[in-house]
Amino acid sequence: MENKELIEEVRKKAQAWLSNDYDETTRDQVQAMLDNPNPADLIESFYKDLEFGTGGLRGIMGVGSNRINKYTVGAATQGLSNYLKKEFANLPEIKVVIGHDCRNNSREYAEISADIFSANGIKVYLFEDLRPTPEMSYAIRKLGCQSGIILTASHNPKEYNGYKAYWDDGAQMIAPHDKNTIAEVNKIRTAADIQFDGNKNLIEMIGKEMDEAYINDLKRISLSPEVIARRHDMRIVYTPIHGTGVHIIPAAMKRFGFTNIIHVPEQDVISGDFPTVISPNPEEPAAMSMAVEKAKAAEAELALASDPDADRTGAAVKNNDGEWVLLNGNQTALLFVYYLITRRKELGMLTGKDYMVKTIVTTETIRTIAERNEVGLYDVYTGFKWIADIIRKNEGKKTYIGGGEESYGFLCEYFVRDKDAVSACCILAEMTAWAKERGLTLFQLLHRIYAEYGFSKEIGISVVRKGKSGAEEIEAMMKNFRENPLEEIAGSKVTMTYDYASLKGHSFADNEDFSLNMPTTSNVLQYYTEDNTKVSIRPSGTEPKIKFYIEVHESVRSVEDIPNAEKKALEKIEKIKESLGIT
């Protein structure tokens, strides 16, 4: 589209927001953009409608159809209300749970959503204050609700907010409910279509009683209470990075039996401005730095962090030289898988019908651990809704042990259907105590796993491309990879390719195509090479970036071989980055 035509189109869309259906503050801000001779803000705010995708909404806060605001959140809630009333027309009462995180405007958006649901005759359970995403998922099941939403942008920077929608099993929606809800949301064209005037009689506040039930159920997943009793005063540093884990994660760890939890006071301050970090993402070293410094000073055994909505978990441990190092999401997933299987085996809890779940971009070493211990393993797309889908399908038939993804998310329990930093922090602490009983640090336990099951090194690289032009560039990159498929990566021949957009794979050894057994398509490419390298490429579904996941393997005979294996792996990864053009 020519730039002149684009400006004319966005001006027309913006002018519709000057009607009295929109509040005065919104109208003033839109008029200011229309009056500005530089159309950049106007274009970014109105060049498209913020898409209510299969995970809900996520975007920068501000006025406009491509921003998070009371009207885009309102349209999402009205559309979801309309779908719920169609889908559950036979029920005497439709019920939803609403939660929110610490972000600026999250409480306001939660209350607006509560009004809209109630205006549509839907019973609302609204958390009295900020709560973790996994607790909202838990509450859906506990209260027998048909849906739930949480206002959060997870670990995104402070400019962002978001809206995640869940179904009656406590999981984010998948087909057909996601597509059907999207269709209803897309029917909401103006603010006049949204019922903002709530029915206060249908809104009930919930809080501490749900916290208590949630923590009590989490306590039941503990596998080593007697170890914790002996190691209860082990020093553990925890930071919520200004978010929803601030009260409930320390409370849950105390209920597990840990008595020496050390806070980072500056980051216990609840704030959507995240004043001590640039980005509240425990994947980033800067976000963990204050917790690590506190751990050094306190001579702690473990440092833990959760992101703003307390579904992702970061961890730091001491290496063999006494230096603090961060564990990445693949490493924590390996530790969870190893501990949960090993401890259940020790306790005689494995039934022969046990299974775990990982995403297709998460380390293949998990498969090795599961297969050697005769535990089933499912591979699913990125996004915890797919892990939850496997749990739902196997409910009453098989035993779920755990599931996770490389992006710092793990779920140890079956009664929550999203990744859970509350249980993850508790089990990581328990695992540290269990390893200590065996004369090992958590770092040394990880190396024992590598020595037994093979060394792997995984690196994730994100190439950020913002705005309309960025989205087009990312699309062009994926098109190029498909039209010019890689035949070798860093000198190693490609042996297998998977294209999840077409659900087709190709084996170069047999020169044969085959079908991929997945529930739907996804814009992901994967390459496997002769030297056991795996490369995955996919655009992010929630952020303006394209992601590259590189996994390489090296043989080791003992823990003494690991430093050299890691050096060789890092050298190989640099060559792979060069061959992909992402140095």
DOVEX-849650 format. One record per residue (C-alpha): residue in three letters; x, y, z. Coordinates in steps of 0.25 Angstrom, whole numbers, plus 2048, in hexadecimal, padded with zeros to 3 digits. Layout:
DOVEX-849650
ALAXYZ/...
end
This chain:
DOVEX-849650
MET800800800/GLU80580E7FC/ASN809816808/LYS7FE821804/GLU7F3817804/LEU7F8811811/ILE7F781E818/GLU7E9821812/GLU7E5814817/VAL7EA815825/ARG7E5824826/LYS7D781E823/LYS7D881382D/ALA7DD81D838/GLN7D2827835/ALA7C881C839/TRP7CE81D846/LEU7CA82B848/SER7BB82784A/ASN7B4829857/ASP7B5819859/TYR7C381C85D/ASP7C782386A/GLU7CC83286A/THR7DB82E86D/THR7DB824862/ARG7D582E858/ASP7DF83985C/GLN7EB82F85A/VAL7E682B84C/GLN7E4839848/ALA7F283D84C/MET7F7831843/LEU7EF836838/ASP7F484483A/ASN80284083A/PRO80984382D/ASN81283682F/PRO80882A82D/ALA811820833/ASP80A81E840/LEU7FC81F838/ILE80181482F/GLU80680A83A/SER7F980C842/PHE7EF80A837/TYR7F680382B/LYS7EF7F6830/ASP7E67F183A/LEU7ED7EA846/GLU7EB7DC843/PHE7E47D384D/GLY7EC7C784A/THR7EB7B984F/GLY7F27BD85C/GLY7EA7CA85E/LEU7F07D885C/ARG7FD7DE85F/GLY8037EC85B/ILE8077FA85F/MET7FE802867/GLY7F780E861/VAL7EC813859/GLY7E980D84C/SER7E4800845/ASN7F27FA846/ARG7F47FD854/ILE7F07F7862/ASN7E6800868/LYS7D87FF86E/TYR7D17FE861/THR7DA7F385B/VAL7D97EC868/GLY7CA7EF868/ALA7C87E985A/ALA7D07DC85E/THR7C77DB86B/GLN7BA7DD863/GLY7BD7D4858/LEU7C17C9863/SER7B47CC86A/ASN7AC7CA85D/TYR7B37BD85A/LEU7B17B7869/LYS7A27BA868/LYS7A17B285B/GLU7AA7A7860/PHE7A47A586E/ALA7957AA86B/ASN79079D872/LEU7977A187F/PRO78F7A888A/GLU79B7B188D/ILE7A87B4885/LYS7B47B788E/VAL7C27BD88B/VAL7CE7C0894/ILE7D67CD891/GLY7E47CF896/HIS7EF7DA893/ASP7FD7DD895/CYS8057E989A/ARG8067F088D/ASN8017FF88B/ASN7F27FF888/SER7F07F088B/ARG7E77F2897/GLU7DE7FC88F/TYR7DD7F2883/ALA7DA7E788C/GLU7CE7EF892/ILE7C97F3885/SER7C97E5880/ALA7C17E188D/ASP7B77EC88A/ILE7B67E787B/PHE7B47D887F/SER7AA7DC88A/ALA7A27E5880/ASN7A17D9877/GLY79B7D1883/ILE7A87C9886/LYS7AC7C6894/VAL7BA7CC897/TYR7C47C78A2/LEU7CE7D38A2/PHE7DB7D28AA/GLU7DC7DD8B4/ASP7EA7E08B0/LEU7F57DC8A7/ARG7F77CC8A6/PRO8007C389E/THR7FA7BE891/PRO7FB7AF896/GLU7F27B28A2/MET7E87B8898/SER7E97AB890/TYR7E77A389D/ALA7DB7AB8A1/ILE7D47A8894/ARG7D479A897/LYS7D279C8A6/LEU7C57A48A4/GLY7BF79C899/CYS7C07A888F/GLN7BE7A8880/SER7C97B287D/GLY7D37BB883/ILE7DC7C787F/ILE7E97CD885/LEU7EE7DB881/THR7FD7DA87F/ALA8087DB875/SER8107D187C/HIS81F7D587C/ASN81E7E0871/PRO8237EE874/LYS81B7F887C/GLU8147FE86F/TYR80D7F286D/ASN8007EB872/GLY7F87DF86E/TYR7EC7D7870/LYS7EC7C8870/ALA7DF7BF86F/TYR7DD7B2875/TRP7D37A6873/ASP7CC79E87E/ASP7D779487F/GLY7E07A0884/ALA7E87A0878/GLN7EA7AB86D/MET7E07A8862/ILE7E379F856/ALA7DA79B84A/PRO7CE79D849/HIS7CC7A6854/ASP7D87B0850/LYS7D37B1842/ASN7C57B3846/THR7C87BD851/ILE7D17C5847/ALA7C57C583D/GLU7BC7CB848/VAL7C77D584C/ASN7C87DA83D/LYS7B97DD83C/ILE7BB7E8847/ARG7BE7F483E/THR7BC800847/ALA7BB804855/ALA7AC804854/ASP7AC7F5853/ILE7B27F3861/GLN7A97F286D/PHE7B27FA877/ASP7A77FC882/GLY7A97F188C/ASN7A07E9895/LYS7A77EA8A3/ASN79E7DF8A8/LEU7A57D589F/ILE7B37D98A3/GLU7B97D28AF/MET7C77D48B5/ILE7D07C98B7/GLY7DE7C88BE/LYS7E47C28CA/GLU7DB7B68CA/MET7E07B38BC/ASP7EE7B58C0/GLU7ED7AB8CB/ALA7E67A08C3/TYR7F17A28B8/ILE7FD7A18C1/ASN7F67958C9/ASP7F578E8BB/LEU8037928B7/LYS80978C8C4/ARG80477E8C0/ILE80D77E8B4/SER81977E8BD/LEU8227718BC/SER82C7738C6/PRO8267798D3/GLU82F7728DC/VAL83B7788D5/ILE8357868D6/ALA8337838E5/ARG8427808E6/ARG84678C8DD/HIS83B7968E1/ASP8457A18E4/MET84C7A18D7/ARG84E7AF8D2/ILE8457B28C6/VAL8447C08BF/TYR8387C38B8/THR8337D08B0/PRO8267D28A9/ILE82C7DD8A0/HIS8207E68A5/GLY8167DC8A1/THR80B7D38A6/GLY8147C98AD/VAL8177D28B8/HIS80F7CC8C3/ILE80A7BF8BE/ILE8177B98BA/PRO81E7BB8C7/ALA8127B68CE/ALA8117A98C5/MET8207A78C8/LYS81E7A88D7/ARG81279E8D6/PHE81C7958CF/GLY8247968DC/PHE82F7A08D8/THR8327AA8E3/ASN83D7B38DE/ILE8387BA8D2/ILE83F7C78CF/HIS8397D28C8/VAL83E7DD8BF/PRO8367E98C5/GLU8387F38B9/GLN8317E98B0/ASP8267E58BA/VAL8207F38B6/ILE8147F08AE/SER8157F98A1/GLY8117F9893/ASP81D802890/PHE8277F7894/PRO83080189A/THR83D7F989D/VAL83D7F288F/ILE83C7F5880/SER8347E987D/PRO82D7E0888/ASN8327D3881/PRO8397C988A/GLU83F7C487D/GLU8487D087C/PRO8547D1886/ALA8517DF889/ALA8447DC88F/MET84A7D1898/SER8567DA89C/MET8517DF8A9/ALA84C7D18AE/VAL85A7CC8AA/GLU8617D78B2/LYS8587D48BE/ALA85B7C58BD/LYS86A7C88BD/ALA8697D18C9/ALA8607C78D1/GLU8697BB8CC/ALA85C7B58C7/GLU85A7A78C0/LEU8507AC8B6/ALA84B7B98B0/LEU83D7B98A9/ALA8357C38A1/SER8277C389B/ASP8227CC890/PRO8177D6893/ASP80B7CC891/ALA8137C1898/ASP8127B788E/ARG8217B7889/THR82C7B3893/GLY83B7B7893/ALA8467B189B/ALA8547B389F/VAL85E7AA8A5/LYS86D7A98A9/ASN8767A28A0/ASN8827998A4/ASP88B7A68A6/GLY8807AC8AF/GLU87C7B68A4/TRP86D7B98A2/VAL8687B5895/LEU85A7B588F/LEU8537A988A/ASN84B7AA87D/GLY83D7A487A/ASN842798874/GLN84B795880/THR84079788A/ALA83778E882/LEU842783882/LEU843784891/PHE834784893/VAL83377888A/TYR83E770890/TYR83A77389E/LEU82B77089C/ILE82E763895/THR83975E89F/ARG8327628AB/ARG82575B8A7/LYS82D74F8A3/GLU83474F8B1/LEU8267508B8/GLY8207458AF/MET81674F8A9/LEU81874C89A/THR80C745895/GLY810741887/LYS80674B881/ASP80E757885/TYR81276287B/MET818770879/VAL81677B86F/LYS820784868/THR81F78E85D/ILE82678C84F/VAL831796852/THR835791860/THR841788861/GLU84177A85C/THR849775868/ILE83B77586F/ARG83776A865/THR843762869/ILE840763878/ALA83275F876/GLU83475386C/ARG83F74D875/ASN83674D881/GLU82A748879/VAL82275587B/GLY81975986F/LEU81D767868/TYR814770860/ASP81A77B857/VAL810787855/TYR81179584F/THR8167A1857/GLY80C7A6861/PHE80779F86D/LYS7F979E868/TRP7FE792860/ILE80478B86C/ALA7F778D873/ASP7F0787867/ILE7F877A869/ILE7F477A878/ARG7E677C875/LYS7E677186B/ASN7ED767874/GLU7E576B881/GLY7E075E888/LYS7E975587E/LYS7F7758881/THR7FF75F88C/TYR80576D889/ILE81376F88F/GLY81777C88A/GLY81878587D/GLY820791879/GLU82679A86E/GLU8347A186C/SER82E7AE86F/TYR82F7AC87E/GLY8217A6880/PHE81E799887/LEU81279288D/CYS814788898/GLU80578689C/TYR7F9781894/PHE7EE78A89A/VAL7F4797894/ARG7F4798885/ASP7FF7A3882/LYS80D7A4886/ASP80F7A7895/ALA81A7AE89B/VAL8147AC8A9/SER81679D8A9/ALA82379E8A0/CYS8297A68AB/CYS82579C8B6/ILE82A7908AE/LEU8377978AA/ALA8397998B9/GLU83578B8BD/MET83F7868B2/THR84A78E8B7/ALA8487888C5/TRP84777A8BF/ALA85477C8B8/LYS85B7818C4/GLU8577758CB/ARG85F76D8C1/GLY86B7778C2/LEU86877E8B5/THR86578D8B2/LEU85A78F8A8/PHE86579289E/GLN86C7858A0/LEU85F77E89F/LEU85D784891/HIS86B77F88D/ARG867771892/ILE85B771889/TYR86477587D/ALA86E76A881/GLU863760881/TYR85A764876/GLY86476C86C/PHE86877B86C/SER85F785864/LYS861794863/GLU85579C85F/ILE8557AB85A/GLY8497B3857/ILE84B7C084E/SER8407CA84C/VAL8417D4840/VAL8387DF843/ARG8307E7838/LYS8267F183D/GLY81A7F7837/LYS8137F5829/SER8207F4822/GLY8267EA82C/ALA81A7E182A/GLU81C7E181B/GLU82B7DE81D/ILE8297D2826/GLU81F7CD81C/ALA8297CF811/MET8347C7819/MET82A7BB81B/LYS8277BB80C/ASN8357BB808/PHE8397AF811/ARG82D7A880B/GLU8317AB7FD/ASN8407A97FF/PRO84079D809/LEU84D79B810/GLU85578F80B/GLU860790815/ILE862797822/ALA87179B827/GLY87679081E/SER86D785822/LYS86377F818/VAL85478181B/THR84E77381D/MET840777821/THR83778381F/TYR829786826/ASP820791820/TYR81479282A/ALA80D79C821/SER80B791817/LEU80C786821/LYS81677F818/GLY82477A81B/HIS82F775812/SER83976A814/PHE84676D80C/ALA84B75F80F/ASP83F758809/ASN83B7647FF/GLU82D762805/ASP82276C809/PHE81A769815/SER80E76F81D/LEU81077582B/ASN805771835/MET80177E83C/PRO7F478483F/THR7F5790836/THR7FF79782E/SER80A7A1834/ASN8147AA82D/VAL8207A3832/LEU82C79D82A/GLN835792830/TYR84278C82B/TYR84A780830/THR85877D82B/GLU86277282B/ASP869777837/ASN85C77683F/THR85A78583F/LYS84C78B83F/VAL84879983A/SER83A79E83B/ILE8357AB835/ARG8287B2839/PRO8227C083A/SER81D7C3848/GLY80E7C384A/THR80E7CE854/GLU81B7D7851/PRO8207DE845/LYS82C7D4843/ILE8307C883B/LYS8367BD844/PHE8417B3841/TYR8437A784A/ILE8517A0849/GLU854793850/VAL86178B84F/HIS86677E855/GLU87477985A/SER87876C85F/VAL87D76B86D/ARG88175F876/SER882766883/VAL87F77488A/GLU88E777888/ASP88B777879/ILE880782879/PRO88978F879/ASN89078A86C/ALA882786866/GLU87C79386A/LYS88879B863/LYS886792856/ALA877794857/LEU8797A3857/GLU8827A384C/LYS87979B844/ILE86D7A5847/GLU8757B1842/LYS8777AA835/ILE8687A6834/LYS8657B5837/GLU86E7B982B/SER8687AF822/LEU85A7B4825/GLY85E7C3824/ILE85A7C7832/THR8687CB838/
end
